[in-house]
Amino acid sequence: MDVVIDANVLFSILIKTSITSRLIFDDRLKLFAPEFILEELEKYKSDLLEKTSLPEDFFIRYLSIVRKRITIVPKVDFSDFLQKGKEISPDPDDHVYFALALKLDCGIWTHDKAVKEKQNQVKIYETKDILAFLK
């Protein structure tokens, strides 16, 4: 299953070990993210470190693992879809995830329920949906 993963899913893995943590490493999932996700992780790094009390070196190792598991797609590779992403994304900050999902013709894995309720052009998966698909 191909799916675009958004930053809140990655944040949740750092904050709490859960089923989501295991799913990230399930080989039946092919995960994609816009390069923007790395900026998001860096932007909220201090908040994440504070919430989790994790040492910074753990965070750096985590980013390294993320880069190996998730295919990071440069914005230039899906720039033709950015305008459409802006039009359909309920949150202007998330339009790059929508643009990439449109380019790849796949859904988005997110913990943001509002995204699912406020648009109907891109399939939105919550963790429970990913689990159901993999069973």
N, C-alpha and C positions, 0 to 999 in steps of 0.2 A: 504494500500500500504506500503510495506516494502522498506526502502531506507536508504542508508548510507549517513549521512550528513557530509560535510567537514567544516573545520574551517572558510573558507571565508564566508560561509552563516551565521555562528554564529557571526562573526565579524560585518557583515553588520547590524545585528539586533541591536547591541550595538551602532553603529555609527548613524543609522537613523531608525526611526519607519517607517515601510512600510508593504506592503502585506506579505512579508516574515515573519515579526514579528508575524502576525496572523496565518500564516500557521504552524509555529512551534508548535502551540497549538491545531491544528486540530486533533481530535482523529482518523480520518480516516488514518492518517499517523503513521506508526510505525517507529520511528527513531532509528538508530544505529550509533555508532561511535567507532573507536578504542580508547583505553585509551590515545593514543598519542594526541588526540584532547585537553585533559586537559592540557597537557604540552604546546601545541601551545597557548592556551588561556593565560596561565601563562607567557609564553615567551614574548608575545606581550601586556601584561597587561599595562605597562607604556605607550606604544604608543596609545593604545585604550583609556586609561584614559585621555591622553593629547588631542587626537582628539575630544573626546566627552565632555570634562570638567565634567565628572561624578565623584562623590565622590567614593573613594575606597570601602566604605561599600556597595554601590549599586552594584559594580562589584562582590563582594563576594556573595551577595544575588542572583545575576544573575547566577553565577556558581552553586549555590545550586539548582535553578530552572532548569537549564540545566541538572543537574545530575538526577533530578526526571523525566524529560520529555524524555530524550534520554537514551537508553540502552547502557551503556559503556561496550565494549567487551575487555577483556584482550587479549594482543597479543598472549599469549600461546594458546588461543582458535582458532586462525586461522593461526598459524605458518606454517601449511602445505601449505598455499597459498602464503606465502611471496615471494618466488622465482618467481612465476608466476606474482605476483603483480609488482615486479621489472621489469620483462620483458615487460609488457604492459603499465606501467605508463609513460606518456610523461614527467612527472616531478619526478625525483628520490625521492624527499621529500614526494610525495603523494602515494608511493607504498603501504603503509599500508591501505589506503582507498580502493584501488583496491583489495588488498588481502582479506579484510573483505567483500567487495561486492561479490567477487568470492565465498567465503565460504557461504554466505547467499543466493547466487543466486539472487541478486537484483541489482538495479542501484545505482548511486551516485548522490546526489543533490549538485551541485556546481555552483558558479558564474564564474568559469574559463572556458571560451569558448574554449581555446586551448585544453583542455582535451578531449572535444567532437570531435574535428577535427583531433586529432593525434592518435587515437586508435579506434577500433571498436569491442572490445571484451566485454566491460562492458557498459551497457546502462547509458548514462549521461543525467540527468534532470537539466534543468534550472528552475527557479521559474515559468515561464510561462507554462512549461510542467507539473509541479505539479498542478498548477491551472486548467489546461485543464483536467487532470486526475480526479480531485475532482468534476468537474461540472457534 
